[in-house]
Amino acid sequence: MPSAMRTVSFKLPEELDDALSELARTRRSSRSALFREALQSLAKGKRRSVTALASDLVGSVDGPTDLATNPKHMSGYGR
């Protein structure tokens, strides 16, 4: 059983309000539900690192696996 909801009022810039409305329409959801979802995600700390966001790109480029293990690339280091 869902808990009781409180009504909260806030102001948004027009562009963000338009984006929220469009996203709600696209996802066939209410603006309130999307806002609750976003706030819950932020409150739970579901922020992802840049590395996590780019994880699908790891290994997609050809090249040396680790430059630090190749003496050719380390010549002159520390001088």
C-alpha positions as a Python dict, from the first residue, in 0.01 Angstrom:
ca = {
    (1, 'M'): (0, 0, 0),
    (2, 'P'): (157, 332, -105),
    (3, 'S'): (219, 592, 158),
    (4, 'A'): (27, 919, 166),
    (5, 'M'): (153, 1183, -74),
    (6, 'R'): (218, 1544, 10),
    (7, 'T'): (172, 1821, -242),
    (8, 'V'): (488, 2022, -305),
    (9, 'S'): (516, 2333, -517),
    (10, 'F'): (833, 2439, -698),
    (11, 'K'): (943, 2654, -989),
    (12, 'L'): (1119, 2532, -1304),
    (13, 'P'): (1268, 2721, -1595),
    (14, 'E'): (1046, 2694, -1903),
    (15, 'E'): (1293, 2469, -2090),
    (16, 'L'): (1311, 2221, -1802),
    (17, 'D'): (934, 2223, -1763),
    (18, 'D'): (897, 2150, -2135),
    (19, 'A'): (1155, 1869, -2113),
    (20, 'L'): (972, 1717, -1815),
    (21, 'S'): (640, 1727, -2002),
    (22, 'E'): (794, 1570, -2313),
    (23, 'L'): (962, 1295, -2113),
    (24, 'A'): (637, 1220, -1931),
    (25, 'R'): (453, 1198, -2263),
    (26, 'T'): (722, 975, -2417),
    (27, 'R'): (731, 740, -2117),
    (28, 'R'): (352, 752, -2072),
    (29, 'S'): (398, 857, -1713),
    (30, 'S'): (294, 1151, -1503),
    (31, 'R'): (522, 1445, -1444),
    (32, 'S'): (493, 1380, -1070),
    (33, 'A'): (602, 1017, -1109),
    (34, 'L'): (906, 1119, -1311),
    (35, 'F'): (1001, 1382, -1059),
    (36, 'R'): (965, 1133, -770),
    (37, 'E'): (1181, 883, -961),
    (38, 'A'): (1452, 1143, -1021),
    (39, 'L'): (1453, 1260, -660),
    (40, 'Q'): (1463, 903, -527),
    (41, 'S'): (1757, 825, -753),
    (42, 'L'): (1942, 1135, -639),
    (43, 'A'): (1863, 1070, -273),
    (44, 'K'): (1989, 711, -298),
    (45, 'G'): (2314, 829, -451),
    (46, 'K'): (2271, 649, -783),
    (47, 'R'): (2519, 879, -949),
    (48, 'R'): (2748, 698, -1186),
    (49, 'S'): (3112, 778, -1245),
    (50, 'V'): (3247, 875, -1583),
    (51, 'T'): (3423, 539, -1596),
    (52, 'A'): (3097, 355, -1532),
    (53, 'L'): (2918, 559, -1797),
    (54, 'A'): (3188, 476, -2053),
    (55, 'S'): (3217, 107, -1956),
    (56, 'D'): (3072, -6, -2289),
    (57, 'L'): (3363, 164, -2466),
    (58, 'V'): (3635, -20, -2275),
    (59, 'G'): (3824, -243, -2515),
    (60, 'S'): (3669, -91, -2824),
    (61, 'V'): (3993, 74, -2939),
    (62, 'D'): (4299, -109, -3068),
    (63, 'G'): (4632, -19, -2915),
    (64, 'P'): (4882, -115, -2647),
    (65, 'T'): (4715, -261, -2340),
    (66, 'D'): (4938, -82, -2087),
    (67, 'L'): (5200, 171, -2189),
    (68, 'A'): (5367, 150, -1846),
    (69, 'T'): (5479, -209, -1910),
    (70, 'N'): (5647, -133, -2243),
    (71, 'P'): (6007, -12, -2194),
    (72, 'K'): (5990, 174, -2527),
    (73, 'H'): (5721, 404, -2390),
    (74, 'M'): (5896, 447, -2055),
    (75, 'S'): (6233, 561, -2193),
    (76, 'G'): (6329, 895, -2046),
    (77, 'Y'): (6067, 881, -1773),
    (78, 'G'): (6183, 1043, -1451),
    (79, 'R'): (6479, 1233, -1597),
}
